Amino acid sequence: MVVIAIIVLMMAILLPVVGHARKKAKEAQVFNDFQAIANALEGFKRDFGYYPPRPNPTRPIPSDPSRHNVYIWYCLEKCDLNLNDKTDPNEEKLIAQGRVYLDFPEDRFDSSHRLLDPWGTPYGLLLPAKASGWDPSIGEDVWPKPYRIWSCGPNKTTDSSSPGMDSIDDYNNGGW
């Protein structure tokens, strides 16, 4: 009976610690992913002179924001600026040099080539970082980086009017 009581007591002590450790591990993964995404964006800009995507007559930016994000991820993951599964000559040169912008295992991406956060939700990416309709009186148009990256966090949702800014559990690249 004493042994059972000791085991129950130890479990009561360890379960919250294990849960906290798991949460911290997921947070660390999010910030490591943010750094990898930022490195990919900066590498792309270094090679092409602009952040993906750059609109032109042969590569128009999709008007739907979710497609826009898919386009960015596809550019970074597959180095396919035309979204047609065929590389352009400039892209072929980069691929021949072994240039990969996002180097994650395939299981980290969903079927639309969007990188998933530790909770299985696609990361959000906003280029440029400022979204129309934000309230500048509370500083929403001031962002320390040219792009905004966010994770919806454990609840898997964010405020669509200010993505990645849900103070309850969202994570974003604004503070690192």
Contact map, one row per residue, 1 for C-alpha under 8 A:
11111000000000000000000000000000000000000000000000000000000000000000000000000000000000000000000000000000000000000000000000000000000000000000000000000000000000000000000000000000
11111100000000000000000000000000000000000000000000000000000000000000000000000000000000000000000000000000000000000000000000000000000000000000000000000000000000000000000000000000
11111110000000000000000000000000000000000000000000000000000000000000000000000000000000000000000000000000000000000000000000000000000000000000000000000000000000000000000000000000
11111111000000000000000000000000000000000000000000000000000000000000000000000000000000000000000000000000000000000000000000000000000000000000000000000000000000000000000000000000
11111111100000000000000000000000000000000000000000000000000000000000000000000000000000000000000000000000000000000000000000000000000000000000000000000000000000000000000000000000
01111111110000000000000000000000000000000000000000000000000000000000000000000000000000000000000000000000000000000000000000000000000000000000000000000000000000000000000000000000
00111111111000000000000000000000000000000000000000000000000000000000000000000000000000000000000000000000000000000000000000000000000000000000000000000000000000000000000000000000
00011111111100000000000000000000000000000000000000000000000000000000000000000000000000000000000000000000000000000000000000000000000000000000000000000000000000000000000000000000
00001111111110000000000000000000000000000000000000000000000000000000000000000000000000000000000000000000000000000000000000000000000000000000000000000000000000000000000000000000
00000111111111000000000000000000000000000000000000000000000000000000000000000000000000000000000000000000000000000000000000000000000000000000000000000000000000000000000000000000
00000011111111100000000000000000000000000000000000000000000000000000000000000000000000000000000000000000000000000000000000000000000000000000000000000000000000000000000000000000
00000001111111110000000000000000000000000000000000000000000000000000000000000000000000000000000000000000000000000000000000000000000000000000000000000000000000000000000000000000
00000000111111111000000000000000000000000000000000000000000000000000000000000000000000000000000000000000000000000000000000000000000000000000000000000000000000000000000000000000
00000000011111111100000000000000000000000000000000000000000000000000000000000000000000000000000000000000000000000000000000000000000000000000000000000000000000000000000000000000
00000000001111111110000000000000000000000000000000000000000000000000000000000000000000000000000000000000000000000000000000000000000000000000000000000000000000000000000000000000
00000000000111111111000000000000000000000000000000000000000000000000000000000000000000000000000000000000000000000000000000000000000000000000000000000000000000000000000000000000
00000000000011111111100000000000000000000000000000000000000000000000000000000000000000000000000000000000000000000000000000000000000000000000000000000000000000000000000000000000
00000000000001111111110000000000000000000000000000000000000000000000000000000000000000000000000000000000000000000000000000000000000000000000000000000000000000000000000000000000
00000000000000111111111000000000000000000000000000000000000000000000000000000000000000000000000000000000000000000000000000000000000000000000000000000000000000000000000000000000
00000000000000011111111100000000000000000000000000000000000000000000000000000000000000000000000000000000000000000000000000000000000000000000000000000000000000000000000000000000
00000000000000001111111110000000000000000000000000000000000000000000000000000000000000000000000000000000000000000000000000000000000000000000000000000000000000000000000000000000
00000000000000000111111111000000000000000000000000000000000000000000000000000000000000000000000000000000000000000000000000000000000000000000000000000000000000000000000000000000
00000000000000000011111111100000000000000000000000000000000000000000000000000000000000000000000000000000000000000000000000000000000000000000000000000000000000000000000000000000
00000000000000000001111111110000000000000000000000000000000000000000000000000000000000000000000000000000000000000000000000000000000000000000000000000000000000000000000000000000
00000000000000000000111111111000000000000000000000000000000000000000000000000000000000000000000000000000000000000000000000000000000000000000000000000000000000000000000000000000
00000000000000000000011111111100000000000000000000000000000000000000000000000000000000000000000000000000000000000000010000000000000000000000000000000000000000000000000000000000
00000000000000000000001111111110000000000000000000000000000000000000000000000000000000000000000000000000000000000000000000000000000000000000000000000000000000000000000000000000
00000000000000000000000111111111000000000000000000000000000000000000000000000000000000000000000000000000000000000000000000000000000000000000000000000000000000000000000000000000
00000000000000000000000011111111100000000000000000000000000000000000000000000000000000000000000000000000000000000000010000000000000000000000000000000000000000000000000000000000
00000000000000000000000001111111110000000000000000000000000000000000000000000000000000000000000000000000000000000000110000000000000000000000000000000010000000000000000000100000
00000000000000000000000000111111111000000000000000000000000000000000000000000000000000000000000000000000000000000000000000000000000000000000000000000000000000000000000000001000
00000000000000000000000000011111111100000000000000000000000000000000000000000000000000000000000000000000000000000000000000000000000000000000000000000000000000000000000000000000
00000000000000000000000000001111111110000000000000000000000000000000000000000000000000000000000000000000000000000000000000000000000000000000000000000000000000000000000000000000
00000000000000000000000000000111111111000000000000000000000000000000000000000000000000000000000000000000000000000000000000000000000000000000000000001100000000000000000000001000
00000000000000000000000000000011111111100000000000000000000000000000000000000000000000000000000000000000000000000000000000000000000000000000000000000000000000000000000000000000
00000000000000000000000000000001111111110000000000000000000000000000000000000000000000000000000000000100000000000000000000000000000000000000000000000000000000000000000000000000
00000000000000000000000000000000111111111000000000000000000000000000000000000000000000000000000000000100000000000000000000000000000000000000000000000000000000000000000000000000
00000000000000000000000000000000011111111100000000000000000000000000000000000000000000000000000000000000000000000000000000000000000000000000000000000000000000000000000000000000
00000000000000000000000000000000001111111110000000000000000000000000000000000000000000000000000000001000000000000000000000000000000000000000000000000000000000000000000000000000
00000000000000000000000000000000000111111111000000000000000000000000000000010000000000000000000000001100000000000000000000000000000000000000000000000000000000000000000000000000
00000000000000000000000000000000000011111111100000110000000000000000000000010000000000000000000000001000000000000000000000000000000000000000000000000000000000000000000000000000
00000000000000000000000000000000000001111111110000100000000000000000000000000000000000000000000000000000000000000000000000000000000000000000000000000000000000000000000000000000
00000000000000000000000000000000000000111111111000000000000000000000000000000000000000000000000000001000000000000000000000000000000000000000000000000000000000000000000000000000
00000000000000000000000000000000000000011111111111110000000000000000000000010000000000000000000000001000000000000000000000000000000000000000000000000000000000000000000000000000
00000000000000000000000000000000000000001111111111110000000000000000000000000000000000000000000000000000000000000000000000000000000000000000000000000000000000000000000000000000
00000000000000000000000000000000000000000111111111000000000000000000000000000000000000000000000000000000000000000000000000000000000000000000000000000000000000000000000000000000
00000000000000000000000000000000000000000011111110000000000000000000000000000000000000000000000000000000000000000000000000000000000000000000000000000000000000000000000000000000
00000000000000000000000000000000000000000001111111100000000000000000000000000000000000000000000000000000000000000000000000000000000000000000000000000000000000000000000000000000
00000000000000000000000000000000000000000001111111100000000000000000000000000000000000000000000000000000000000000000000000000000000000000000000000000000000000000000000000000000
00000000000000000000000000000000000000000001110111111100000000000000000000000000000000000000000000000000000000000000000000000000000000000000000000000000000000000000000000000000
00000000000000000000000000000000000000001101100111111100000000000000000000000000000000000000000000000000000000000000000000000010000000000000000000000000000000000000000000000000
00000000000000000000000000000000000000001001100001111100000000000000000100110000000000000000000000000000000000000000000000000000000000000000000000000000000000000000000000000000
00000000000000000000000000000000000000000000000001111110000010000000001100100000100000000000000000000000000000000000000000000000000000000000000000000000000000000000000000000000
00000000000000000000000000000000000000000000000001111111001110000000000000000000000000000000000000000000000000000000000000000000000000000000000000000000000000000000000000000000
00000000000000000000000000000000000000000000000000001111111110000000000000000000000000000000000000000000000000000000000000000000000000000000000000000000000000000000000000000000
00000000000000000000000000000000000000000000000000000111111100000000000000000000000000000000000000000000000000000000000000000000000000000000000000000000000000000000000000000000
00000000000000000000000000000000000000000000000000000011111100000000000000000000000000000000000000000000000000000000000000000000000000000000000000000000000000000000000000000000
00000000000000000000000000000000000000000000000000000011111100000000000000000000010000000000000000000000000000000000000000000000000000000000000000000000000000000000000000000000
00000000000000000000000000000000000000000000000000000111111110000000000000000000110000000000000000000000000000000000000000000000000000000000000000000000000000000000000000000000
00000000000000000000000000000000000000000000000000000111111111000000000000000000000000000000000000000000000000000000000000000000000000000000000000000000000000000000000000000000
00000000000000000000000000000000000000000000000000001110001111100001001000000000000000000000000000000000000000000000000000000000000000000000000000000000000000000000000000000000
00000000000000000000000000000000000000000000000000000000000111111011001000000000000000000000000000000000000000000000000000000000000000000000000000000000000000000000000000000000
00000000000000000000000000000000000000000000000000000000000011111011000000000000000000000000000000000000000000000000000000000000000000000000000000000000000000000000000000000000
00000000000000000000000000000000000000000000000000000000000001111111000000000000000000000000000000000000000000000000000000000000000000000000000000000000000000000000000000000000
00000000000000000000000000000000000000000000000000000000000001111111100000000000000000000000000000000000000000000000000000000000000000000000000000000000000000000000000000000000
00000000000000000000000000000000000000000000000000000000000000011111110000000000000000000000000000000000000000000000000000000000000000000000000000000000000000000000000000000000
00000000000000000000000000000000000000000000000000000000000001111111111000000000000000000000000000000000000000000000000000000000000000000000000000000000000000000000000000000000
00000000000000000000000000000000000000000000000000000000000011111111111100000000000000000000000000000000000000000000000000000000000000000000000000000000000000000000000000000000
00000000000000000000000000000000000000000000000000000000000000001111111110000000000000000000000000000000000000000100000000011100000000000000000000000000000000000000000000000000
00000000000000000000000000000000000000000000000000000000000000000111111111000000000000000000000000000000000000011100000000000000000000000000000000000000000000000000000000000000
00000000000000000000000000000000000000000000000000001000000011000011111111100000001000000000000000000000000000000000000000000000000000000000000000000000000000000000000000000000
00000000000000000000000000000000000000000000000000011000000000000001111111110000000000000000000000000000000000000000000000000000000000000000000000000000000000000000000000000000
00000000000000000000000000000000000000000000000000000000000000000000111111111000000000000000000000000000000000001110000000000000000000000000000000000000000000000000000000000000
00000000000000000000000000000000000000000000000000000000000000000000011111111111101000000000000000000000000000001100000000000000000000000000000000000000000000000000000000000000
00000000000000000000000000000000000000000000000000011000000000000000001111111111101000000000000000000000000000000000000000000000000000000000000000000000000000000000000000000000
00000000000000000000000000000000000000011001000000010000000000000000000111111111000000000000000000011100000000000000000000000000000000000000000000000000000000000000000000000000
00000000000000000000000000000000000000000000000000000000000000000000000011111110000000000000000000011110000000001000000000000000000000000000000000000000000000000000000000000000
00000000000000000000000000000000000000000000000000000000000000000000000001111111000000000000000000010000000000000000000000000000000000000000000000000000000000000000000000000000
00000000000000000000000000000000000000000000000000000000000000000000000001111111100000100010001000011000000000000000000000000000000000000000000000000000000000000000000000000000
00000000000000000000000000000000000000000000000000000000000000000000000001110111111111110010000000000000000000000000000000000000000000000000000000000000000000000000000000000000
00000000000000000000000000000000000000000000000000001000001000000000000001100011111000110010000000000000000000000000000000000000000000000000000000000000000000000000000000000000
00000000000000000000000000000000000000000000000000000000011000000000000000000001111111110000000000000000000000000000000000000000000000000000000000000000000000000000000000000000
00000000000000000000000000000000000000000000000000000000000000000000001001100001111111000000000000000000000000000000000000000000000000000000000000000000000000000000000000000000
00000000000000000000000000000000000000000000000000000000000000000000000000000001011111000000000000000000000000000000000000000000000000000000000000000000000000000000000000000000
00000000000000000000000000000000000000000000000000000000000000000000000000000001011111100000000000000000000000000000000000000000000000000000000000000000000000000000000000000000
00000000000000000000000000000000000000000000000000000000000000000000000000000001011111110000000000000000000000000000000000000000000000000000000000000000000000000000000000000000
00000000000000000000000000000000000000000000000000000000000000000000000000000011110011111111000000000000000000000000000000000000000000000000000000000000000000000000000000000000
00000000000000000000000000000000000000000000000000000000000000000000000000000001110001111111000000000000000000000000000000000000000000000000000000000000000000000000000000000000
00000000000000000000000000000000000000000000000000000000000000000000000000000000000000111111100000000000000000000000000000000000000000000000000000000000000000000000000000000000
00000000000000000000000000000000000000000000000000000000000000000000000000000000000000111111110000000000000000000000000000000000000000000000000000000000000000000000000000000000
00000000000000000000000000000000000000000000000000000000000000000000000000000011100000111111111000000000000000000000000000000000000000000000000000000000000000000000000000000000
00000000000000000000000000000000000000000000000000000000000000000000000000000000000000111111111100000000000000000000000000000000000000000000000000000000000000000000000000000000
00000000000000000000000000000000000000000000000000000000000000000000000000000000000000001111111110000000000000000000000000000000000000000000000000000000000000000000000000000000
00000000000000000000000000000000000000000000000000000000000000000000000000000000000000000111111111100000000000000000000000000000000000000000000000000000000000000000000000000000
00000000000000000000000000000000000000000000000000000000000000000000000000000010000000000011111111110000000000000000000000000000000000000000000000000000000000000000000000000000
00000000000000000000000000000000000000000000000000000000000000000000000000000000000000000001111111100000000000000000000000000000000000000000000000000000000000000000000000000000
00000000000000000000000000000000000000000000000000000000000000000000000000000000000000000000111111100000000000000000000000000000000000000000000000000000000000000000000000000000
00000000000000000000000000000000000000000000000000000000000000000000000000000000000000000000011111110000000000000000000000000000000000000000000000000000000000000000000000000000
00000000000000000000000000000000000000000000000000000000000000000000000000000000000000000000011111111000000000000000000000000000000000000000000000000000000000000000000000000000
00000000000000000000000000000000000000000000000000000000000000000000000000011110000000000000001001111110000000000000000000000000000000000000000000000000000000000000000000000000
00000000000000000000000000000000000000111011000000000000000000000000000000011010000000000000000000111110000000000000000000000000000000000000000000000000000000000000000000000000
00000000000000000000000000000000000110010000000000000000000000000000000000011000000000000000000000011111000000000000000000000000000000000000000000000000000000000000000000000000
00000000000000000000000000000000000000000000000000000000000000000000000000001000000000000000000000011111100000000000000000000000000000000000000000000000000000000000000000000000
00000000000000000000000000000000000000000000000000000000000000000000000000000000000000000000000000000111110100000000000000000000000000000000000000000000000000000000000000000000
00000000000000000000000000000000000000000000000000000000000000000000000000000000000000000000000000000011111110000000000000000000000000000000000000000000000000000000000000000000
00000000000000000000000000000000000000000000000000000000000000000000000000000000000000000000000000000001111110000000000000000000000000000000000000000000000000000000000000000000
00000000000000000000000000000000000000000000000000000000000000000000000000000000000000000000000000000000111111000000000000000000000000000000000000000000000000000000000000000000
00000000000000000000000000000000000000000000000000000000000000000000000000000000000000000000000000000001111111000011100000000000000000000000000000000000000000000000000000000000
00000000000000000000000000000000000000000000000000000000000000000000000000000000000000000000000000000000111111111111000001000000000000000000000000000000000000000000000000000000
00000000000000000000000000000000000000000000000000000000000000000000000000000000000000000000000000000000001111111111000001000000000000000000000000000000000000000000000000000000
00000000000000000000000000000000000000000000000000000000000000000000000000000000000000000000000000000000000011111100000000000000000000000000000000000000000000000000000000000000
00000000000000000000000000000000000000000000000000000000000000000000010000000000000000000000000000000000000011111100000000000000000000000000000000000000000000000000000000000000
00000000000000000000000000000000000000000000000000000000000000000000010011001000000000000000000000000000000011111110000000000000000000000000000000000000000000000000000000000000
00000000000000000000000000000000000000000000000000000000000000000000110011000000000000000000000000000000000011111111000001100000000000000000000000000000000000000000000000000000
00000000000000000000000000000000000000000000000000000000000000000000000010000000000000000000000000000000000111001111100001100000000000000000000000000000000000000000000000000000
00000000000000000000000000000000000000000000000000000000000000000000000000000000000000000000000000000000000111000111111111100000000000000000000000000000000000000000000000000000
00000000000000000000000000000100000000000000000000000000000000000000000000000000000000000000000000000000000100000011111111100000000000000000000000000010100000000000000000000000
00000000000000000000000001001100000000000000000000000000000000000000000000000000000000000000000000000000000000000001111110000000000000000000000000000000000000000000000000000000
00000000000000000000000000000000000000000000000000000000000000000000000000000000000000000000000000000000000000000001111110000000000000000000000000000000110100000000000000000000
00000000000000000000000000000000000000000000000000000000000000000000000000000000000000000000000000000000000000000001111111000000000000000000000000000000000000000000000000000000
00000000000000000000000000000000000000000000000000000000000000000000000000000000000000000000000000000000000000000001111111100000000000000000000000000011000100000000000000000000
00000000000000000000000000000000000000000000000000000000000000000000000000000000000000000000000000000000000011000111100111110000000000000000000000000010000000000000000000000000
00000000000000000000000000000000000000000000000000000000000000000000000000000000000000000000000000000000000000000111100011111000000000000000000000001111000000000000000000000000
00000000000000000000000000000000000000000000000000000000000000000000100000000000000000000000000000000000000000000000000001111100000000000000000000011111000000000011000000000000
00000000000000000000000000000000000000000000000000000000000000000000100000000000000000000000000000000000000000000000000000111110000000000000000000111100000000000000000000000000
00000000000000000000000000000000000000000000000000000000000000000000100000000000000000000000000000000000000000000000000000011111111000000000000000111000000000000000000000000000
00000000000000000000000000000000000000000000000000100000000000000000000000000000000000000000000000000000000000000000000000001111110000000000000001110000000000000000000000000000
00000000000000000000000000000000000000000000000000000000000000000000000000000000000000000000000000000000000000000000000000000111111000000000000001110000000000000000000000000000
00000000000000000000000000000000000000000000000000000000000000000000000000000000000000000000000000000000000000000000000000000111111000000000001011110000000000000000000000000000
00000000000000000000000000000000000000000000000000000000000000000000000000000000000000000000000000000000000000000000000000000111111101000001111000000000000000000000000000000000
00000000000000000000000000000000000000000000000000000000000000000000000000000000000000000000000000000000000000000000000000000101111111000000100000000000000000000100000000000000
00000000000000000000000000000000000000000000000000000000000000000000000000000000000000000000000000000000000000000000000000000000011111000000000000000000000000000000000000000000
00000000000000000000000000000000000000000000000000000000000000000000000000000000000000000000000000000000000000000000000000000000001111100000000000000000000000001000000000000000
00000000000000000000000000000000000000000000000000000000000000000000000000000000000000000000000000000000000000000000000000000000011111110001100000000000000000001100000000000000
00000000000000000000000000000000000000000000000000000000000000000000000000000000000000000000000000000000000000000000000000000000000011111111100000000000000000000000000000000000
00000000000000000000000000000000000000000000000000000000000000000000000000000000000000000000000000000000000000000000000000000000000001111111110000000000000000000000000000000000
00000000000000000000000000000000000000000000000000000000000000000000000000000000000000000000000000000000000000000000000000000000000000111111000000000000000000000000000000000000
00000000000000000000000000000000000000000000000000000000000000000000000000000000000000000000000000000000000000000000000000000000000000111111000000000000000000000000000000000000
00000000000000000000000000000000000000000000000000000000000000000000000000000000000000000000000000000000000000000000000000000000000000111111110000000000000000000000000000000000
00000000000000000000000000000000000000000000000000000000000000000000000000000000000000000000000000000000000000000000000000000000010001111111111000000000000000000100000000000000
00000000000000000000000000000000000000000000000000000000000000000000000000000000000000000000000000000000000000000000000000000000011001110011111000000000000000000000000000000000
00000000000000000000000000000000000000000000000000000000000000000000000000000000000000000000000000000000000000000000000000000000010000010011111100000000000000000000000000000000
00000000000000000000000000000000000000000000000000000000000000000000000000000000000000000000000000000000000000000000000000000000110000000001111111010000000000000000000000000100
00000000000000000000000000000000000000000000000000000000000000000000000000000000000000000000000000000000000000000000000000000000000000000000011111000000000000000000000000000100
00000000000000000000000000000000000000000000000000000000000000000000000000000000000000000000000000000000000000000000000000000000100000000000001111110000000000000000000000000100
00000000000000000000000000000000000000000000000000000000000000000000000000000000000000000000000000000000000000000000000000000011100000000000001111110000000000000000000000000000
00000000000000000000000000000000000000000000000000000000000000000000000000000000000000000000000000000000000000000000000000001111100000000000000011111000000000000000000000000000
00000000000000000000000000000000000000000000000000000000000000000000000000000000000000000000000000000000000000000000000000011111100000000000001011111100000000000000000000011100
00000000000000000000000000000000010000000000000000000000000000000000000000000000000000000000000000000000000000000000000000111100000000000000000000111110000000000001000000011000
00000000000000000000000000000000010000000000000000000000000000000000000000000000000000000000000000000000000000000000000000111000000000000000000000011111000000000011000001111000
00000000000000000000000000000100000000000000000000000000000000000000000000000000000000000000000000000000000000000000100011110000000000000000000000001111100000000001000001110000
00000000000000000000000000000000000000000000000000000000000000000000000000000000000000000000000000000000000000000000000010110000000000000000000000000111111111000001000011100000
00000000000000000000000000000000000000000000000000000000000000000000000000000000000000000000000000000000000000000000101000000000000000000000000000000011111110000000000011100000
00000000000000000000000000000000000000000000000000000000000000000000000000000000000000000000000000000000000000000000001000000000000000000000000000000001111100000000000011000000
00000000000000000000000000000000000000000000000000000000000000000000000000000000000000000000000000000000000000000000000000000000000000000000000000000001111110000000000010000000
00000000000000000000000000000000000000000000000000000000000000000000000000000000000000000000000000000000000000000000001010000000000000000000000000000001111111000000000000000000
00000000000000000000000000000000000000000000000000000000000000000000000000000000000000000000000000000000000000000000000000000000000000000000000000000001101111100000000000000000
00000000000000000000000000000000000000000000000000000000000000000000000000000000000000000000000000000000000000000000000000000000000000000000000000000001000111110111110001000000
00000000000000000000000000000000000000000000000000000000000000000000000000000000000000000000000000000000000000000000000000000000000000000000000000000000000011111111110000000000
00000000000000000000000000000000000000000000000000000000000000000000000000000000000000000000000000000000000000000000000000000000000000000000000000000000000001111110000000000000
00000000000000000000000000000000000000000000000000000000000000000000000000000000000000000000000000000000000000000000000000000000000011000000000000000000000000111110000000000000
00000000000000000000000000000000000000000000000000000000000000000000000000000000000000000000000000000000000000000000000000000000001001000001000000000000000001111111110000000000
00000000000000000000000000000000000000000000000000000000000000000000000000000000000000000000000000000000000000000000000000010000000000000000000000000100000001111111110000000000
00000000000000000000000000000000000000000000000000000000000000000000000000000000000000000000000000000000000000000000000000010000000000000000000000001111000001100111110001110000
00000000000000000000000000000000000000000000000000000000000000000000000000000000000000000000000000000000000000000000000000000000000000000000000000000000000001100111111001110000
00000000000000000000000000000000000000000000000000000000000000000000000000000000000000000000000000000000000000000000000000000000000000000000000000000000000001100111111111000000
00000000000000000000000000000000000000000000000000000000000000000000000000000000000000000000000000000000000000000000000000000000000000000000000000000000000000000000111111000000
00000000000000000000000000000000000000000000000000000000000000000000000000000000000000000000000000000000000000000000000000000000000000000000000000000000000000000000011111000000
00000000000000000000000000000000000000000000000000000000000000000000000000000000000000000000000000000000000000000000000000000000000000000000000000000001111000000000011111100000
00000000000000000000000000000000000000000000000000000000000000000000000000000000000000000000000000000000000000000000000000000000000000000000000000000111110001000001111111110000
00000000000000000000000000000100000000000000000000000000000000000000000000000000000000000000000000000000000000000000000000000000000000000000000000000111100000000001100011111000
00000000000000000000000000000000000000000000000000000000000000000000000000000000000000000000000000000000000000000000000000000000000000000000000000011110000000000001100001111110
00000000000000000000000000000010010000000000000000000000000000000000000000000000000000000000000000000000000000000000000000000000000000000000000000011100000000000000000000111111
00000000000000000000000000000000000000000000000000000000000000000000000000000000000000000000000000000000000000000000000000000000000000000000001110010000000000000000000000011111
00000000000000000000000000000000000000000000000000000000000000000000000000000000000000000000000000000000000000000000000000000000000000000000000000000000000000000000000000011111
00000000000000000000000000000000000000000000000000000000000000000000000000000000000000000000000000000000000000000000000000000000000000000000000000000000000000000000000000001111
